[in-house]
Amino acid sequence: MKKNTLESLIWTRITRFVTESNHLSNDFLKRFGLTTAQFDVLIQIQTYQPITQSELAEKVTVTQGGISRMLARLEKDGLIERKQEWKIKKISLTNKGEEILEVATPEQVVFQSSFFNEALTEEELKKLYELTTKLQKYAHEKNLEQQ
């Protein structure tokens, strides 16, 4: 068996961190009746509303089928509404959705920030932000090349 490269070890660590922090966030967000994926979708809707389902799918890490099921659930729970505008359905938050995010967002930001500010120095945080931004831009460019 070949030895892992430093690059593959870094990728593995990043993947494990994301997975573990998502599990912790799912537990944390249960108090609001949300998963991390639902929270992400609601934040995107709040930011870009009214938004179409296809526009929303481009902004989140949920498949098209998954987003359909999630939106049906969020609508059933009274957090979003879909309104027909000519041939297109536009998605917006309801008052209930806005109210949940008003409470959940600041608490989730503090919770997520604790993963970083309790483990890293200010200098390390700045460097990590710089490096992850560089990696994300590179991955985005590669993704555009493949489309």
MOWOCOR-V723346 format. One record per residue. N is the residue number from 0. OMEGA is omega in degrees with one decimal (NA if undefined). Layout:
# MOWOCOR-V723346
N | OMEGA
N | OMEGA
This chain:
# MOWOCOR-V723346
0 | 179.6
1 | 173.6
2 | 176.1
3 | 173.8
4 | 176.5
5 | -179.3
6 | -179.8
7 | 176.7
8 | 177.9
9 | 179.1
10 | 179.7
11 | 179.4
12 | 179.6
13 | 179.7
14 | 179.7
15 | 178.5
16 | -179.3
17 | -179.8
18 | -178.5
19 | 179.7
20 | 175.6
21 | 177.0
22 | 179.0
23 | 178.5
24 | 176.4
25 | 177.2
26 | -178.7
27 | -175.4
28 | 177.8
29 | -179.2
30 | 178.2
31 | -179.0
32 | -176.2
33 | 167.4
34 | 177.7
35 | 178.7
36 | 178.0
37 | 177.9
38 | 178.8
39 | -179.8
40 | 179.8
41 | 178.1
42 | 178.9
43 | 177.5
44 | -179.8
45 | -176.8
46 | -170.5
47 | -175.2
48 | -8.1
49 | -174.7
50 | 176.7
51 | 178.8
52 | -179.6
53 | 175.9
54 | 179.6
55 | -178.9
56 | 178.4
57 | -174.0
58 | -177.1
59 | -177.2
60 | 179.1
61 | 179.1
62 | 179.3
63 | 176.9
64 | 178.9
65 | -179.1
66 | 178.0
67 | 179.4
68 | -178.8
69 | 180.0
70 | 177.0
71 | 179.5
72 | 179.6
73 | 177.6
74 | 178.6
75 | 179.7
76 | 176.8
77 | -177.7
78 | 179.1
79 | 171.4
80 | 177.5
81 | -179.8
82 | 178.5
83 | 173.6
84 | -173.7
85 | -179.2
86 | -172.3
87 | 172.6
88 | 177.2
89 | -176.6
90 | 176.4
91 | 174.2
92 | 170.5
93 | 175.2
94 | 178.6
95 | 177.7
96 | 177.7
97 | -178.7
98 | 179.2
99 | -179.5
100 | 179.1
101 | 178.8
102 | -173.0
103 | -173.5
104 | -179.5
105 | 178.7
106 | 178.6
107 | 178.1
108 | 178.4
109 | -179.5
110 | -179.9
111 | -179.8
112 | -178.0
113 | 177.5
114 | -175.1
115 | -173.2
116 | 175.2
117 | -176.2
118 | -172.6
119 | 174.1
120 | 177.7
121 | 179.0
122 | 178.6
123 | 177.9
124 | -179.6
125 | -180.0
126 | 178.6
127 | 178.2
128 | 178.8
129 | -177.5
130 | 179.5
131 | 175.4
132 | 178.9
133 | 178.7
134 | -179.2
135 | 178.3
136 | 179.1
137 | 179.7
138 | 178.8
139 | 178.7
140 | 178.5
141 | 179.1
142 | 178.4
143 | 179.0
144 | -176.2
145 | -178.4
146 | NA
